[in-house]
Amino acid sequence: MDKHLEVLKLATQYSIQLSQLPQQRILLATHTNSAADLCIVKRLDKYVQAHTSKEGKTECKMLRIVAPSRFASTIPPEVIKYCKMDARRNSFVIPSTEEVLSAQLVIVTTSCSSSLLRNRQLYGQFTHIFLDEAAQSYEPEAIIPLVLARPQTVIFLAGYHFPFTPAKTFIKIIKQFLKLVCSASHTLIDILVL
């Protein structure tokens, strides 16, 4: 099995298990749209469908946040139903705070997770943050979803890092960032040179 698919399988399986627990809110951030969509198509949609009653009530509410500039024709039908769309314009919109907070599992790309940063009410609301393809993301992009963490947030960095040389530097920077994430007295430059 492809190493990336193994990581996706583990991340989605763990997300499913966590979503069954009360008061859990999971952010799954991937480097690419195709990886985010693949998580839903291969595993998560099947789980949600299997755990949805005939009345439409589900045990795990899932939300896929998509950049408003993305064309609906590029998204699989299994994914579109978890996205927020403006029907009049046939385009994607960023969900409201209430919509994000009502979901137990939020799936987004690292770059699109910046749309969540605009709303201060979402800071510290995720109990778990999965960063998939962590070794393939540039450090600034990978840090974006981690800004939403609080000290108690469990953070998972996943990905096959062997082909990529910046992985060790990235892991060092992330460790330093996580130590300082709650300290307002450190800038990004401070983190990078510490």
C-alpha positions as CSV (number, residue, x, y, z in Angstrom):
1,M,0.0,0.0,0.0
2,D,1.2,3.5,-0.8
3,K,2.8,5.2,2.3
4,H,0.6,8.2,1.9
5,L,-2.6,6.1,1.8
6,E,-1.4,4.3,5.0
7,V,-1.1,7.6,6.8
8,L,-4.5,8.8,5.5
9,K,-6.1,5.5,6.6
10,L,-4.6,5.9,10.1
11,A,-5.6,9.5,10.4
12,T,-9.1,8.9,9.3
13,Q,-9.5,5.8,11.4
14,Y,-8.3,7.7,14.5
15,S,-10.6,10.7,13.6
16,I,-13.5,8.3,13.4
17,Q,-12.8,6.9,16.9
18,L,-12.3,10.3,18.4
19,S,-15.5,11.7,16.8
20,Q,-17.5,9.1,18.8
21,L,-16.4,10.6,22.1
22,P,-18.4,13.5,23.4
23,Q,-16.9,17.0,23.4
24,Q,-14.3,16.2,20.7
25,R,-13.6,18.5,17.8
26,I,-11.0,17.4,15.3
27,L,-9.3,19.5,12.6
28,L,-7.7,17.4,9.9
29,A,-5.4,19.7,7.7
30,T,-3.8,18.3,4.6
31,H,-1.3,19.9,2.2
32,T,-3.4,19.4,-0.9
33,N,-7.1,19.5,-1.8
34,S,-6.7,16.0,-3.4
35,A,-5.5,14.6,0.0
36,A,-8.4,16.2,1.9
37,D,-10.9,14.9,-0.6
38,L,-9.4,11.5,-0.6
39,C,-9.8,11.2,3.2
40,I,-13.6,11.7,2.7
41,V,-14.0,9.6,-0.4
42,K,-12.0,6.6,0.8
43,R,-13.0,6.5,4.5
44,L,-15.0,9.2,6.1
45,D,-18.0,9.4,3.9
46,K,-18.6,5.7,4.3
47,Y,-18.4,6.0,8.1
48,V,-20.8,8.9,8.2
49,Q,-23.3,7.2,5.9
50,A,-23.1,4.0,8.0
51,H,-23.8,6.0,11.1
52,T,-26.7,8.2,9.8
53,S,-30.2,7.3,10.8
54,K,-33.1,7.2,8.3
55,E,-34.2,10.6,9.6
56,G,-30.8,12.0,8.6
57,K,-29.4,12.3,12.1
58,T,-25.7,11.4,12.3
59,E,-23.3,10.5,15.1
60,C,-20.5,12.4,13.4
61,K,-21.1,15.8,11.8
62,M,-18.3,16.5,9.2
63,L,-17.5,19.7,7.5
64,R,-15.1,20.2,4.5
65,I,-13.9,23.8,4.1
66,V,-13.1,24.6,0.6
67,A,-11.6,27.8,-0.8
68,P,-14.2,30.0,-2.5
69,S,-12.1,30.1,-5.6
70,R,-12.3,26.4,-6.2
71,F,-14.6,25.1,-8.9
72,A,-17.4,22.7,-7.8
73,S,-16.7,20.6,-10.9
74,T,-13.3,19.6,-9.4
75,I,-14.8,18.1,-6.3
76,P,-16.1,14.5,-6.0
77,P,-19.9,14.3,-5.2
78,E,-19.0,12.4,-1.9
79,V,-17.2,15.5,-0.8
80,I,-19.5,18.3,-2.0
81,K,-22.3,17.3,0.4
82,Y,-20.0,18.3,3.4
83,C,-19.1,21.7,1.9
84,K,-20.9,25.0,2.4
85,M,-22.1,26.5,-0.9
86,D,-23.8,29.6,-2.0
87,A,-26.5,28.1,-4.3
88,R,-27.2,31.5,-6.0
89,R,-23.6,31.9,-7.1
90,N,-22.8,28.2,-7.3
91,S,-19.6,28.8,-5.3
92,F,-18.2,27.8,-2.0
93,V,-18.3,30.0,1.1
94,I,-16.5,29.9,4.4
95,P,-18.8,28.5,7.1
96,S,-19.9,30.6,10.0
97,T,-18.5,30.1,13.5
98,E,-21.6,28.2,14.5
99,E,-21.3,25.8,11.6
100,V,-17.7,25.1,12.4
101,L,-18.4,24.6,16.1
102,S,-21.3,22.3,15.3
103,A,-19.0,19.9,13.4
104,Q,-17.0,17.2,15.2
105,L,-14.7,16.8,12.3
106,V,-13.4,19.7,10.1
107,I,-11.3,18.9,7.0
108,V,-9.3,21.6,5.4
109,T,-6.1,22.3,3.5
110,T,-3.3,24.0,5.5
111,S,-3.5,27.1,3.4
112,C,-7.4,27.3,3.5
113,S,-7.2,26.9,7.3
114,S,-6.2,30.6,7.4
115,S,-9.9,31.3,6.8
116,L,-10.5,29.9,10.3
117,L,-7.9,32.3,11.8
118,R,-10.1,35.3,11.0
119,N,-12.5,34.3,13.7
120,R,-11.0,34.6,17.2
121,Q,-13.9,32.4,18.6
122,L,-12.3,29.4,16.9
123,Y,-9.0,29.6,18.7
124,G,-8.6,26.8,21.2
125,Q,-11.8,25.0,20.0
126,F,-10.2,21.9,18.5
127,T,-9.3,19.1,20.9
128,H,-7.2,17.4,18.2
129,I,-5.3,18.7,15.1
130,F,-4.0,16.3,12.5
131,L,-1.5,17.8,10.1
132,D,-1.2,15.3,7.2
133,E,1.7,15.5,4.7
134,A,3.6,17.6,7.3
135,A,7.0,17.0,5.8
136,Q,5.8,18.3,2.4
137,S,4.4,21.5,3.8
138,Y,6.5,24.6,4.1
139,E,6.9,25.7,7.7
140,P,4.7,28.9,7.5
141,E,1.9,27.0,5.8
142,A,2.1,24.1,8.3
143,I,1.9,26.5,11.2
144,I,-1.4,28.1,10.1
145,P,-3.7,25.3,11.5
146,L,-1.5,24.9,14.6
147,V,-2.3,28.5,15.6
148,L,-5.8,27.2,16.5
149,A,-4.3,24.9,19.2
150,R,-4.5,25.5,22.9
151,P,-2.1,23.9,25.4
152,Q,-4.3,20.9,25.8
153,T,-4.8,20.3,22.1
154,V,-3.4,17.0,20.9
155,I,-1.4,17.6,17.7
156,F,-0.4,14.8,15.2
157,L,2.2,15.5,12.6
158,A,1.9,12.7,9.9
159,G,3.6,12.0,6.6
160,Y,6.3,10.1,4.9
161,H,9.3,12.3,5.4
162,F,12.2,10.2,4.1
163,P,12.3,11.6,0.5
164,F,12.2,15.2,1.8
165,T,15.3,16.8,3.3
166,P,13.7,19.7,5.1
167,A,11.8,17.4,7.4
168,K,14.3,17.6,10.3
169,T,14.4,21.4,10.1
170,F,10.6,21.4,10.0
171,I,10.2,19.2,13.0
172,K,12.6,21.3,15.0
173,I,10.7,24.5,14.1
174,I,7.4,22.9,15.0
175,K,8.7,21.7,18.4
176,Q,9.9,25.2,19.1
177,F,6.7,26.7,17.9
178,L,4.6,24.4,20.1
179,K,6.6,25.4,23.1
180,L,5.9,29.0,22.5
181,V,2.4,28.9,21.0
182,C,0.7,30.3,24.1
183,S,3.3,33.0,24.7
184,A,2.5,36.3,23.1
185,S,6.0,37.6,23.7
186,H,7.6,35.6,20.9
187,T,7.5,36.5,17.2
188,L,7.9,34.1,14.3
189,I,11.5,35.4,13.9
190,D,12.1,34.6,17.6
191,I,10.8,31.0,17.1
192,L,13.0,30.5,14.0
193,V,16.2,31.6,15.6
194,L,15.7,29.9,19.0
